[in-house]
Amino acid sequence: MGKLEERFRKRKKRADLQKLILNTVGVAGGIGVALIAPGVFVALGKLGLIPHKRQADTIRAARQRLVQHGLLVWEGTRLRLTEKGERKLRLLELHNYQIPKPKRWDKRWRVLIFDIPEKRKGLREKIRRTLSAVGFVRLQDSVWIYPYDCEDLITLLKADFKIGKDMLYMIVDTLEYDDPIRAKFNLS
């Protein structure tokens, strides 16, 4: 395996572990049992649920990084998700978000247009990566298209990225030269 592939795998594992920890703390409402209770790893190991002894160390190190970055905070012996951690978790979940697809296409395009100022260039790139991960197709740099209803996702994006009127959602009946786009979405 090449070096690039190996680095990608490690980064992906780290991101997956980060999401798992944030989810655990978020769902448990501050009680990340497997992350806090010292004897849990031993018990899980005896049950054969932890294949490698180093896995516990990896989880502890990942948890510590999340605390250092301000995504988690200790409250006594419990971990709590910070506001920054909640935003990060929502962003991670957006990348895995699947827009429900109806059985039949309603023959309307959902077009998303955004105009983010140059001083917020990082946000612009984050929006593009998110849209691409969800399945949108880029028509132009700040014009994206999708064939199914995704208004809920767009509302969530606007709230998470705090962009409001800088992003417009349109439902379009007719689009000139849409054959290549239909092909990308496997639409007849």
C-alpha positions as CSV (number, residue, x, y, z in Angstrom):
1,M,0.0,0.0,0.0
2,G,1.2,3.5,-0.9
3,K,2.2,6.1,1.6
4,L,-0.7,8.4,0.6
5,E,-3.2,5.6,1.1
6,E,-1.8,4.8,4.5
7,R,-2.0,8.4,5.6
8,F,-5.5,8.6,4.4
9,R,-6.5,5.5,6.4
10,K,-5.0,6.9,9.5
11,R,-6.7,10.3,9.1
12,K,-10.1,8.5,8.4
13,K,-9.7,6.3,11.5
14,R,-8.9,9.4,13.6
15,A,-11.9,11.3,12.3
16,D,-14.2,8.2,12.8
17,L,-12.9,7.8,16.4
18,Q,-13.4,11.5,17.0
19,K,-17.0,11.3,15.8
20,L,-17.6,8.2,17.9
21,I,-16.4,9.9,21.1
22,L,-18.3,13.1,20.4
23,N,-21.5,11.0,19.7
24,T,-21.0,8.9,22.8
25,V,-20.7,11.9,25.1
26,G,-23.5,13.8,23.3
27,V,-25.9,10.9,23.4
28,A,-25.1,9.9,26.9
29,G,-25.6,13.4,28.1
30,G,-22.3,13.6,29.8
31,I,-21.9,9.9,30.7
32,G,-19.4,8.4,28.3
33,V,-19.1,5.2,30.3
34,A,-16.5,3.4,28.2
35,L,-14.4,6.6,28.1
36,I,-14.5,7.3,31.8
37,A,-14.8,4.1,33.9
38,P,-11.3,2.7,34.3
39,G,-12.3,-1.0,34.6
40,V,-14.5,-1.0,31.5
41,F,-11.6,-1.6,29.1
42,V,-10.4,-4.6,31.1
43,A,-13.9,-6.1,31.1
44,L,-14.4,-5.4,27.4
45,G,-11.0,-7.0,26.7
46,K,-11.9,-10.2,28.7
47,L,-15.1,-10.4,26.6
48,G,-13.1,-10.1,23.5
49,L,-14.7,-6.8,22.4
50,I,-11.3,-5.0,22.3
51,P,-9.1,-6.8,20.0
52,H,-5.9,-4.8,20.7
53,K,-4.6,-3.6,24.1
54,R,-3.5,-0.3,22.4
55,Q,-7.1,0.5,21.5
56,A,-7.8,1.8,25.0
57,D,-4.7,4.0,24.8
58,T,-5.8,5.3,21.4
59,I,-9.3,6.2,22.7
60,R,-7.8,7.9,25.7
61,A,-5.4,9.9,23.5
62,A,-8.3,10.9,21.2
63,R,-10.4,11.9,24.1
64,Q,-7.6,14.1,25.5
65,R,-7.1,15.8,22.1
66,L,-10.8,16.6,22.0
67,V,-10.6,18.1,25.5
68,Q,-7.5,20.1,24.4
69,H,-9.3,21.5,21.3
70,G,-12.2,22.6,23.5
71,L,-14.7,20.1,22.0
72,L,-15.2,18.3,25.3
73,V,-14.9,19.5,28.9
74,W,-14.6,17.5,32.2
75,E,-17.2,18.2,34.8
76,G,-15.9,16.3,37.8
77,T,-15.6,12.7,36.5
78,R,-17.9,13.2,33.5
79,L,-17.3,14.5,30.1
80,R,-19.7,17.1,28.5
81,L,-19.9,18.2,25.0
82,T,-19.1,22.0,24.6
83,E,-21.0,24.3,22.2
84,K,-17.9,24.0,19.9
85,G,-18.1,20.2,20.2
86,E,-21.8,20.2,19.3
87,R,-21.1,22.3,16.2
88,K,-18.2,19.9,15.2
89,L,-20.5,16.9,15.7
90,R,-23.2,18.4,13.6
91,L,-20.6,19.1,10.9
92,L,-19.3,15.5,11.0
93,E,-22.8,14.2,10.8
94,L,-23.5,16.5,7.8
95,H,-20.7,14.8,5.9
96,N,-22.5,11.4,6.3
97,Y,-26.0,12.9,5.8
98,Q,-28.1,11.1,3.2
99,I,-31.0,13.1,1.7
100,P,-34.0,10.9,1.4
101,K,-34.7,10.1,-2.3
102,P,-38.3,9.6,-3.3
103,K,-39.3,6.8,-5.7
104,R,-40.1,9.2,-8.5
105,W,-38.3,12.4,-9.3
106,D,-40.7,15.4,-9.4
107,K,-38.7,16.9,-12.4
108,R,-37.7,19.9,-10.4
109,W,-34.2,21.0,-9.7
110,R,-33.1,22.3,-6.3
111,V,-30.5,25.0,-7.0
112,L,-28.4,26.5,-4.2
113,I,-26.6,29.8,-4.7
114,F,-24.3,31.4,-2.1
115,D,-22.3,34.5,-2.0
116,I,-19.7,34.4,0.8
117,P,-17.4,37.4,1.1
118,E,-13.6,36.9,0.5
119,K,-12.8,37.5,4.2
120,R,-14.8,34.3,5.0
121,K,-13.1,32.2,2.3
122,G,-12.6,29.2,4.7
123,L,-16.3,29.0,5.2
124,R,-16.9,29.1,1.5
125,E,-14.6,26.0,1.1
126,K,-16.3,24.2,4.0
127,I,-19.7,24.7,2.3
128,R,-18.4,23.4,-1.0
129,R,-17.0,20.3,0.7
130,T,-20.2,19.7,2.6
131,L,-22.4,20.0,-0.5
132,S,-20.1,17.7,-2.5
133,A,-20.1,15.1,0.3
134,V,-24.0,15.2,0.5
135,G,-24.3,14.6,-3.3
136,F,-24.8,18.0,-4.8
137,V,-23.3,18.7,-8.3
138,R,-21.4,21.9,-8.9
139,L,-22.7,24.1,-11.8
140,Q,-20.3,27.0,-11.0
141,D,-18.2,27.8,-8.0
142,S,-21.1,29.0,-5.9
143,V,-24.0,27.4,-7.7
144,W,-24.9,23.9,-6.8
145,I,-27.8,21.6,-8.0
146,Y,-29.7,18.6,-6.6
147,P,-32.8,16.9,-8.0
148,Y,-34.6,16.1,-4.7
149,D,-36.1,18.1,-1.8
150,C,-33.3,19.1,0.5
151,E,-34.8,22.2,2.2
152,D,-34.3,20.8,5.7
153,L,-30.6,20.3,5.0
154,I,-30.2,23.8,3.6
155,T,-31.9,25.3,6.7
156,L,-29.5,23.3,8.9
157,L,-26.5,24.5,6.9
158,K,-27.6,28.1,7.1
159,A,-28.0,27.8,10.9
160,D,-24.7,25.9,11.4
161,F,-22.6,28.2,9.2
162,K,-24.5,31.4,10.3
163,I,-25.0,32.6,6.7
164,G,-28.7,33.3,6.4
165,K,-29.3,35.5,3.4
166,D,-25.9,34.8,1.8
167,M,-27.4,31.4,0.6
168,L,-30.4,31.1,-1.6
169,Y,-32.4,28.0,-2.2
170,M,-34.4,27.8,-5.4
171,I,-36.8,25.2,-6.9
172,V,-36.4,25.3,-10.7
173,D,-38.8,23.6,-13.2
174,T,-36.7,24.0,-16.3
175,L,-33.0,24.0,-16.7
176,E,-31.3,24.5,-20.1
177,Y,-28.9,21.7,-21.1
178,D,-29.7,19.5,-18.1
179,D,-28.9,16.2,-19.9
180,P,-25.4,15.9,-18.4
181,I,-26.7,16.7,-15.0
182,R,-29.5,14.1,-15.3
183,A,-26.9,11.5,-16.3
184,K,-24.9,12.3,-13.1
185,F,-28.0,11.6,-11.0
186,N,-29.1,8.6,-13.1
187,L,-32.4,10.3,-14.0
188,S,-34.3,9.6,-17.2
